[in-house]
Every structure is written in structure tokens, then in C-alpha cells.
Amino acid sequence: GAGVSQSPSNKVTEKGKDVELRCDPISGHTALYWYRQSLGQGLEFLIYFQGNSAPDKSGLPSDRFSAERTGGSVSTLTIQRTQQEDSAVYLCASSLSSGGARRDTQYFGPGTRLTVL
Amino acid sequence: ILNVEQSPQSLHVQEGDSTNFTCSFPSSNFYALHWYRWETAKSPEALFVMTLNGDEKKKGRISATLNTKEGYSYLYIKGSQPEDSATYLCAFCPGGKLIFGQGTELSVKP
């Protein structure tokens, strides 16, 4: 079946502009995660959604970052007033469930490479 | 702060060599450890999810072991091939989110 998809694959923007990154999870997966990898850094957790529960936003680096998940499926990560340090590869993942099911494999999308000039 | 450490940072081997990497993680409140392979320009690919102390999992030429009491996992590749070249990531899962190590970058020369 179809895997996790993300769009756009590449995004170049100017400092101060807002950007939206989109993630389509695997159909039927109730948990959705956002991570990012900045240059020279490891993969860093940003936020995750589990069903109708309040999202875990503990990884968001600043209040310029927000995310929503509509209808329990598609998610959008929004970065307002982008800064150069926001340049990174943003990865989305989904899994069947989360919380008590920590053993679930997370399936990753191809990522969006964001460059802030 | 939950810290996941991987070593070595990079590894260069010849085709046919066997190799192994280490992942260290917090030994308290252990739930699961995940291994991923990430090739350039592709999505991270799940290799193993390990949950039980003493667990050993195998997928083709790749295997992994887990010691939850001392907080480490080893990933082994037997008879490395050029197509094994990738970054190998381990991730500790305390609940939902994954906390990743920095990865081991493997390069296999023909």
C-alpha cells in the first residue's frame, strides 16, 4: 500500500516568511509524528498526535512552530517568521498506535528539505 | 534528559567485512529500542523494534542484540556489501516519540 507522503519535497523561502509542510500518513495509522534533522545534528522529535488526544508538543523549539492534524489524517506543520536556523529536513512518520504501544514501528516519509535564505 | 549515544560516528569497511555498532541508552524505565537504516535521499527504513532483555533479532545479514539492564544494543552486519552503505540510527522510545542517537555512518567499498 501507499507509504507516508510529504509535500513539498523541497522548499526555499526567505527569512521572515511563513511556510507550511504537509504530511499524509499511512491509511489507518492513528499516530503521526514530526521530526527534523538540522545540519550536523541527529533526528529531533518535534510533535506527535495520537487519535483525538491532545498532541505532545514538547519538542517544538519555539512558539513560531505549530502543527495540526485534520480529521485524524493529514497533518500540516507551520513555521511562522522563518529563521535561518529553521533550515533542516523535516520528516513525518506514522504508526498504528502510540502511548501504550511503544513497540509500534514508525514509518517515515521522504521528508521536506527546508532552506531559509 | 534522555540521552542516546551511538558509536562509532562513522565506519569505512571493505566489501565482505563484518562490522558492528553500539547504541547506549538509559537503562531505567526501558520500553523499546528501535533500529533504522537511512540511505541518502530515501526515507529512514525500520530494521528492528526490540523490547526484551536478551532479545536477538535478525534480518538477512543484519542482526541486533539488546541488554536493557546495562543499557546497550549492538547491531551487526555480516559480510558487508556496498548496498549496506547508509546511516544506522537507534532510537529509545520512552513513550510515543523516538529519541534518536546521532547515527553511525557506514561506507562499504567494493
Chai-1 contact restraints between the chains, C-beta under 6 A:
chainA,res_idxA,chainB,res_idxB,connection_type,confidence,min_distance_angstrom,max_distance_angstrom,comment,restraint_id
A,G42,B,F100,contact,1.0,0.0,6.0,A-B,restraint_1
A,G42,B,Q102,contact,1.0,0.0,6.0,A-B,restraint_2
A,L43,B,F100,contact,1.0,0.0,6.0,A-B,restraint_3
A,F45,B,K97,contact,1.0,0.0,6.0,A-B,restraint_4
A,Y48,B,G96,contact,1.0,0.0,6.0,A-B,restraint_5
A,Y48,B,K97,contact,1.0,0.0,6.0,A-B,restraint_6
A,S98,B,G96,contact,1.0,0.0,6.0,A-B,restraint_7
A,G99,B,G96,contact,1.0,0.0,6.0,A-B,restraint_8
A,R102,B,Y31,contact,1.0,0.0,6.0,A-B,restraint_9
A,R102,B,A32,contact,1.0,0.0,6.0,A-B,restraint_10
A,R102,B,C93,contact,1.0,0.0,6.0,A-B,restraint_11
A,R102,B,G95,contact,1.0,0.0,6.0,A-B,restraint_12
A,R103,B,A32,contact,1.0,0.0,6.0,A-B,restraint_13
A,R103,B,V49,contact,1.0,0.0,6.0,A-B,restraint_14
A,R103,B,T51,contact,1.0,0.0,6.0,A-B,restraint_15
A,T105,B,A46,contact,1.0,0.0,6.0,A-B,restraint_16
A,T105,B,V49,contact,1.0,0.0,6.0,A-B,restraint_17
A,F108,B,S43,contact,1.0,0.0,6.0,A-B,restraint_18
A,F108,B,P44,contact,1.0,0.0,6.0,A-B,restraint_19
A,G109,B,S43,contact,1.0,0.0,6.0,A-B,restraint_20
A,P110,B,S43,contact,1.0,0.0,6.0,A-B,restraint_21
